[in-house]
Amino acid sequence: MQYWIPKALTVGVILGLSGCSVFVNDAHNERNYRVNDAVKTPAQLEQPYQDPTFQMDVATFNNDPEAKSFRPPQQVLTLAAGSWVEENETIARVYFDKNDGIDDLNQFIWRAVDSVMANHNTDISLDEREKGSVSTNWYSLIKPIEGWFWEDNQTVSEQQVKFVIEQKEHQRTASLKAELIDYRSDKQPLNPLLQQQLEVRALNEVVAEFDYLYRLLQVEMRKEQGVLSLDMGFDDKGYSAFVTEQDHEIVIDRFASFLERVNFTIIKIDRESGLISVRYEKPDDSVWDSIWGDDALLLPLNSGDYTINVAKTKEAATSLTWRNAAGDVLEPEVMTQLQQALLVVLRDKGLTI
């Protein structure tokens, strides 16, 4: 739990080495001096000699000047998949690579911008997307102070931001830049440091929304894969079975992991024979399920042991044939109901097999 110590030491060394750029050389300001009266010598003792060359006037200066705020520079957060920044970048700009599933990278970035504006209850004032830029209406990037028992609802400042997209010729990489175009506040005047912080904060909100939207897209892609990866069919012996196009060696591990999510316990996996031995326990559909988690999934199976035979088919696919504890193959009606129930999990959770 002490992993932070090396990081803290590193930050300390960096700050020490860069002190000249962080702290102001203000050692000779008059407020740093306080000269008191000389020590009063009792009448029966001789006053010590004082060289007039080094004598200073008695004075006390105000040591409580206007507070100065030294803030670290804002950083562009590259938390979205495929996002990055150029080294020594001096403006609020981030680059996005075209991830799997994104058809039009520019449109996906604009979608993230629109979503951020909707979250702020504002919109676009100047839409020039065909030229690569949009300008927003007024909105507040700095939120009011919130506390446990009180809240400051007064808006600190409002700003308008221009977002600019520049795309590479190969169209697989695009940059997004944020520029502050207008600012208003009754309390906080605008300065270069605050402008830089606002531009980076505006950009980071879009990066975070891009990441969120892409995660949703990944879930949708997995849902589609899940629907296509578990079809009804027959094995080479003519028994009713699940059929998937994926390699049977991959299916053994993935399907076993998937079954553990729906109340199956893996007893044994025999890779040579392709057999997965499992035990199913029908969950209690009680009130605790709805309080502490998702509703319990009830499968059309009795509690007990089952074996799943994972094998190649003549069509170069993979079949999954289910048998009960007596060794009997499950009826086609039961297999169809089981497939529909498992597909619900695949759709809702965005899982793949």
C-alpha positions in Angstrom: 0.0 0.0 0.0 3.1 2.3 -0.1 3.5 2.4 -3.8 3.0 6.2 -3.7 6.2 6.8 -1.9 8.5 6.5 -5.0 6.1 8.8 -6.9 6.1 11.3 -4.1 9.9 11.3 -4.0 10.0 11.8 -7.8 7.6 14.7 -7.7 9.7 16.3 -4.9 12.9 16.0 -6.9 11.2 17.5 -10.0 9.8 20.4 -8.0 13.2 20.9 -6.3 15.0 21.0 -9.7 12.5 23.3 -11.3 12.0 25.6 -8.3 13.3 28.6 -10.2 10.3 28.3 -12.6 7.7 27.7 -9.9 8.6 30.1 -7.1 9.1 33.8 -7.6 12.5 35.3 -6.5 11.0 37.7 -4.0 13.5 37.4 -1.2 14.3 41.2 -1.1 10.8 42.4 -0.8 10.4 44.7 2.1 7.7 42.5 3.7 10.4 39.9 4.4 12.1 42.3 6.9 11.2 43.1 10.5 13.6 45.2 12.6 12.9 45.5 16.3 14.2 47.9 18.9 17.6 47.1 20.3 17.8 45.2 23.5 17.5 47.5 26.4 20.5 47.2 28.6 20.0 47.7 32.4 21.3 51.0 33.7 24.1 49.3 35.7 25.5 47.6 32.6 27.3 49.1 29.6 25.5 49.3 26.3 27.2 47.0 23.7 28.9 48.6 20.8 26.9 48.9 17.5 28.6 49.6 14.2 26.6 52.4 12.5 27.4 50.9 9.2 25.1 47.9 9.8 22.5 49.8 11.8 18.9 49.5 10.4 15.9 51.6 11.1 13.3 50.1 13.4 10.4 49.1 11.1 7.7 46.5 10.7 6.2 45.7 7.4 2.9 44.1 6.5 3.7 40.4 5.9 0.2 39.6 4.5 0.2 40.8 0.9 -2.3 39.8 -1.7 -2.4 36.1 -2.1 -0.8 34.6 -5.1 -1.9 31.3 -6.6 0.7 29.0 -8.2 -1.2 26.2 -10.0 0.3 23.3 -11.9 -0.4 23.4 -15.7 -3.5 21.5 -16.8 -2.9 18.3 -18.7 -4.9 16.8 -21.6 -6.2 13.4 -20.4 -5.7 10.7 -23.0 -8.1 8.3 -21.2 -10.0 7.4 -24.4 -8.9 4.3 -26.4 -6.7 5.4 -29.2 -6.2 9.0 -27.9 -2.7 10.6 -27.6 -1.0 14.0 -27.4 2.2 15.2 -29.1 5.2 15.8 -26.9 5.8 19.5 -25.9 2.3 20.5 -27.1 1.6 24.1 -26.2 -2.2 24.2 -27.0 -5.2 22.2 -25.9 -5.2 19.5 -28.5 -5.6 15.8 -28.5 -5.3 13.2 -31.3 -7.7 10.3 -31.9 -7.0 7.1 -33.9 -9.9 5.4 -35.7 -10.8 2.5 -33.5 -12.6 -0.7 -34.6 -16.3 -0.1 -35.1 -16.0 3.7 -35.9 -17.1 4.3 -39.5 -16.5 8.1 -39.6 -14.0 9.4 -37.0 -15.0 13.0 -37.5 -18.6 12.4 -36.9 -17.9 10.3 -33.8 -15.9 13.2 -32.3 -18.7 15.7 -33.2 -21.1 13.3 -31.5 -19.0 13.5 -28.3 -19.0 17.3 -28.5 -22.8 17.4 -29.0 -23.2 15.1 -26.0 -21.1 17.4 -23.8 -23.1 20.4 -24.8 -26.3 18.5 -24.0 -24.9 17.7 -20.5 -24.4 21.4 -20.0 -27.9 22.3 -21.2 -26.4 24.4 -24.1 -26.0 24.0 -27.8 -23.9 25.0 -30.8 -24.0 28.7 -31.8 -22.0 28.4 -35.0 -22.0 25.0 -36.8 -19.3 24.8 -39.5 -18.6 21.1 -39.3 -18.0 20.8 -43.0 -15.1 23.3 -42.5 -13.9 21.4 -39.3 -15.2 23.6 -36.5 -18.1 24.4 -34.2 -18.6 27.2 -31.7 -20.6 26.7 -28.5 -23.1 28.9 -26.7 -22.4 30.1 -23.2 -21.9 27.4 -20.5 -19.9 27.0 -17.3 -16.9 24.8 -17.0 -16.2 25.7 -13.4 -18.9 24.2 -11.2 -20.3 25.9 -8.0 -18.8 24.6 -4.7 -20.7 21.8 -3.2 -20.7 20.5 0.4 -22.5 18.1 2.6 -24.9 20.6 4.1 -24.6 23.6 1.9 -24.1 24.5 -1.7 -23.0 27.6 -3.6 -25.3 27.9 -6.6 -23.7 31.0 -8.0 -22.0 30.5 -11.3 -18.3 31.4 -11.2 -17.9 32.1 -14.9 -19.2 31.3 -18.3 -17.4 30.8 -21.6 -17.8 30.0 -25.2 -15.5 27.5 -26.8 -14.5 26.7 -30.4 -13.7 23.1 -31.2 -11.6 22.5 -34.3 -11.0 19.1 -36.0 -8.1 18.5 -38.3 -7.9 15.1 -40.0 -4.9 13.4 -41.5 -4.9 12.5 -45.2 -5.3 8.8 -44.5 -8.4 9.7 -42.4 -7.5 7.3 -39.6 -6.3 10.0 -37.3 -7.8 13.3 -36.4 -7.0 16.0 -33.8 -9.4 18.0 -31.7 -8.5 21.5 -30.5 -10.3 23.7 -28.0 -10.1 27.5 -28.2 -11.6 29.9 -25.8 -13.4 32.6 -27.9 -15.3 34.5 -25.2 -15.5 34.7 -21.4 -17.5 36.5 -18.8 -17.4 36.6 -15.0 -18.2 39.1 -12.3 -15.6 37.7 -9.8 -12.8 36.0 -11.7 -10.9 38.1 -14.3 -9.4 36.2 -17.2 -5.7 35.7 -17.5 -3.5 33.5 -19.6 -3.2 30.7 -17.0 -7.0 30.6 -16.5 -7.6 30.6 -20.3 -5.3 27.6 -20.6 -7.0 25.8 -17.8 -10.5 26.4 -19.3 -9.4 25.2 -22.8 -7.9 22.0 -21.4 -10.9 21.4 -19.2 -13.3 21.8 -22.1 -11.2 19.4 -24.2 -11.0 16.8 -21.4 -14.7 16.8 -21.1 -15.0 15.8 -24.8 -12.3 13.2 -24.4 -14.1 11.6 -21.5 -17.4 11.6 -23.5 -15.6 10.1 -26.5 -14.4 7.3 -24.2 -17.9 6.8 -22.8 -19.5 6.7 -26.2 -16.9 4.3 -27.6 -17.4 1.9 -24.6 -21.1 1.9 -25.5 -20.3 1.1 -29.1 -18.1 -1.8 -28.0 -21.0 -3.2 -25.9 -23.2 -2.9 -29.0 -20.6 -4.7 -31.2 -20.3 -7.4 -28.6 -24.1 -7.8 -28.5 -24.2 -8.3 -32.3 -21.3 -10.8 -32.0 -23.2 -12.6 -29.2 -26.3 -12.9 -31.3 -24.4 -14.4 -34.2 -22.1 -16.6 -32.2 -24.7 -18.9 -30.6 -27.1 -20.5 -33.2 -29.2 -23.5 -33.1 -28.1 -26.5 -35.2 -26.9 -30.1 -35.1 -23.7 -31.9 -34.4 -22.2 -34.5 -36.8 -24.3 -37.2 -35.1 -27.6 -35.3 -35.8 -28.2 -34.3 -32.2 -29.6 -30.8 -31.5 -26.8 -28.5 -30.4 -25.5 -25.0 -30.3 -23.4 -24.0 -33.3 -20.7 -21.3 -33.5 -18.2 -20.3 -36.2 -15.3 -20.0 -33.8 -12.6 -22.6 -33.3 -13.5 -25.3 -30.8 -10.3 -24.9 -28.8 -11.2 -21.2 -28.1 -14.8 -22.1 -27.4 -13.9 -24.5 -24.6 -12.4 -21.8 -22.5 -14.8 -18.9 -23.4 -17.9 -21.0 -23.1 -16.8 -22.4 -19.7 -16.1 -18.8 -18.5 -19.5 -17.7 -19.8 -21.4 -20.5 -18.0 -19.9 -19.4 -14.7 -21.8 -16.1 -15.1 -25.2 -17.9 -15.2 -25.0 -20.1 -12.0 -23.0 -23.0 -13.5 -20.1 -24.4 -11.6 -17.3 -25.9 -13.7 -16.4 -29.3 -12.4 -13.9 -30.5 -15.0 -12.6 -29.5 -18.5 -11.2 -32.3 -20.6 -9.5 -30.6 -23.6 -8.6 -33.8 -25.4 -12.2 -35.1 -25.5 -13.7 -31.6 -25.6 -16.0 -32.3 -22.6 -17.0 -29.6 -20.1 -18.5 -31.0 -16.9 -20.7 -28.5 -15.1 -23.2 -28.4 -12.2 -26.2 -26.1 -12.4 -28.0 -24.7 -9.4 -31.3 -23.0 -10.0 -31.2 -19.6 -8.2 -33.8 -18.5 -5.7 -35.9 -15.7 -7.2 -36.1 -13.8 -3.9 -36.4 -10.2 -2.9 -32.6 -10.1 -2.2 -31.9 -10.5 -5.9 -33.6 -7.3 -6.9 -32.0 -5.4 -3.9 -28.4 -6.5 -4.3 -28.0 -7.1 -8.0 -29.6 -8.1 -11.3 -32.7 -10.3 -11.3 -31.7 -13.9 -11.1 -31.7 -15.6 -14.5 -33.8 -18.8 -14.6 -32.8 -21.3 -17.2 -35.1 -24.1 -18.5 -32.9 -26.7 -16.7 -33.3 -28.7 -13.5 -30.6 -28.4 -10.9 -27.9 -31.1 -11.4 -24.9 -32.1 -13.4 -24.5 -31.7 -17.2 -21.8 -32.3 -19.8 -21.2 -30.3 -22.9 -19.4 -31.9 -25.8 -17.5 -29.3 -27.8 -16.5 -30.7 -31.2 -15.7 -29.7 -34.8 -18.4 -30.2 -37.5 -18.0 -31.2 -41.1 -18.8 -27.6 -42.1 -15.7 -26.4 -40.1 -17.9 -24.9 -37.4 -18.1 -25.9 -33.7 -21.0 -27.7 -32.1 -21.9 -27.8 -28.4 -24.1 -30.8 -27.5 -25.7 -30.9 -24.0 -26.3 -34.1 -22.0 -27.9 -34.5 -18.6 -26.5 -36.6 -15.7 -28.0 -39.8 -17.2 -26.1 -39.2 -20.4 -29.2 -38.3 -22.4 -29.0 -35.5 -25.0 -31.3 -32.6 -24.2 -34.5 -32.4 -26.3 -34.5 -29.8 -29.1 -37.3 -27.8 -27.4 -35.2 -27.5 -24.2 -32.1 -26.5 -26.3 -34.1 -23.8 -28.0 -35.4 -22.4 -24.7 -31.9 -22.6 -23.3 -30.4 -20.8 -26.3 -33.0 -17.9 -26.0 -32.2 -17.5 -22.3 -28.5 -17.4 -22.9 -28.8 -14.9 -25.7 -30.6 -12.6 -23.2 -27.4 -12.6 -21.2 -25.2 -12.0 -24.2 -27.3 -9.0 -25.3 -27.7 -7.4 -21.9 -24.1 -7.8 -20.9 -22.4 -7.3 -24.2 -20.6 -10.6 -23.9 -19.1 -12.9 -26.6 -18.4 -16.6 -26.7 
